[in-house]
Amino acid sequence: MLDILISNKTRVKLLLRFFLNPEQQAYLRGLEKEFQDSTNSIRLELNRFEEAGLIVSFKEGNKKMYKVNSNYPLFDDLHNLAMKHFGVDQILDHIISKLGKLKAVYLTGDLASGRDSDLLDIAIVGDKIDREYLATLVEKTEDLINRKIRTVVFDTTETNRLPATRLLIYDERENGQL
């Protein structure tokens, strides 16, 4: 989708990497390995992003780290665009909203780390979740977003078993709004 609007593939990867999960940080060599792209093209785009104010850099040891600038005026719009690109909005509309009382829903796996993936890992926290109905909803949503969805359901007493790297996409305390 974004590849049509933005022809520079490195720029698209960086936008999605930083704006999907704003808590994630990255450094040049790590991005080189992740994207399998040249450090020069990545550095060029990182410099452009930093000059524009989309990201900020800081030193961590001898590494120059990059992180999204959450004060950037279009931060919310770019974050929502990244969420829509990966189909998170469809997951909220077609799965989460129909399951009833949930405590929280997290995006885990590669996407929670800001890495593109055809597989969406979702951790659902709630009691008395109808797993057969969930499987039906997941199957329908997979057809809509052209990605596989893998779900793991946790009872509210099992939250200590949640993966360490996760991105909250639904919270009952916020009435689903994040």
N, C-alpha and C positions, 0 to 999 in steps of 0.2 A: 504494500500500500504506500508506504513512505518512499519507497524506491522510485516511484513514479514522480513524486513531487520534488524529491531531492536526489539528484543524480550521483552525488558523491557517496559511495557506499560506506566509506570510513566515517563520514559525518553522521550518517544514519545510525550506524552501530554505536557511535559515541553518544548521540542523543538518547537512544533507547537505553544504553548502559547506565548513564547517569540519571536519567529522569524516571526510570521505572522504579528503582529503589534508591531514593535520595540519601539514605544512610550509608550506602556503599562508597568506598574510596578505591582509588586505583593509581597505579604508577605506570610509566611508559613501557617498561620491559614486560610487565604483567599484561598490559593491553596488547602488546606485540604478540605474545604467545596466545592470548585468548582469541584475537582477531585473525591471526596468521597473516598479518599485513606488515609492511615495512615501518620501521620506527620513524622514518622521515615523514611519511604521509600522516601518521598518527600525531606526531609532534606538531606538524603544521596545523592540524585541526584543533588540537588542544590549545595551541597559542591563539587561534581565532576565537575559540570559545571563551578563553580567559580574557582576551581583549574586549569581547562583547559583554562580559560579566555573567555568562551562563555558569561558569565554574570558577572555583578558587583553588589556588595551590598553596601548599605548605610543606615544610621539611619534616621528615620523620626519619631520623638517623641520617643516612646519606642518600635517601630517596626523596625525590620530589613527588609528593602525593597530590592527587586531584580529587575534588569533591564538588558536587553540584552546589550552586549558590541558591539557597532556598529563599533569599531575599530578592532574587531576580524578578522583575515585574511580571514576566510571563511564566513564572515557575509553575503555577497551578495549571495553566493551559497546556504546557509541555508535558507535565506529569500525567494529566488526563489523556493527552494524545498517546503517550507511551502505553498507558493502561488499555486504551481502546485498540491500539495496534496488536496487542497480544490477546485481546478478547476478554479481558477481565471484566469489562462492563457487561458483556453477554453472560458471563458466569454469574454476576450479581443479579442480573435480570431474570435469567432462565433457570438458575439452580438455587441460589441462596434465598431469594425472595419467596420461593415456593416450598422450602423445607420446614417452615414453622419456626419454633423458638430455638434459635442458635445463640451461643455465647459469643463466638468469634470465628472468623475464617481467615486463614493465612495462605499466602502464596509461598511455597517453599521450593527447594531445588534450584536449578540453574537460573530461572527468572528472578527469584528472590535475591540472587547474587548479581543480577543485572546482565546475565548472559542470555543471549537468544537461544530459544529451544522450541522444538515442535511439540514438546511434552510439557504440559502445565501440571505441576504438582500442587495439590490443594489439601490443606489440613483443616478439617472442620471440627469445631469444639461445640458439643451440645449433648444433651441427654435424650434418649428415646428417638433417635433419628431412624426413619424408615429407609433402610439400606437398599431395598429393591426399588423404591421410588427414586432414590438418589441415583441409582444406576441408570434408570430410564431417562432422568433429566440430563445426566452426563452424556449419554449417547446422543440425545437430540442436540445438545449444545455443541458437541464435537463436530457435528455436521455443519452447524452455523459458522463456527470459527476456523474450520479446517485444521484443527490441532487435536492431539490426543490429550485427555484429561485423566490424571491419576489422583484418586482421592484416598485420604486416610481419615478415619473418624476417631475422635478422642472423646471420652466422657469428660465431664467437667472435673472429675477427680484425677484425670491423667495429664493435665496440662504440663506437668514437669517432664513429660516424654516428648514434647514438641521439639522439632529440629531447632538448633541454635540460630541458623540463618533463616529468617522468615520475614515476610512483609504482611502486615495486617491490612486486610482489604474489607473487613466487616467487623463491627463491634456493636453488640446489642446496647451497650451503655450510650453509644452515640446514635442510637436508632438507625444503625446501618450506615450513617454518614461519616465519612473520613475526610 
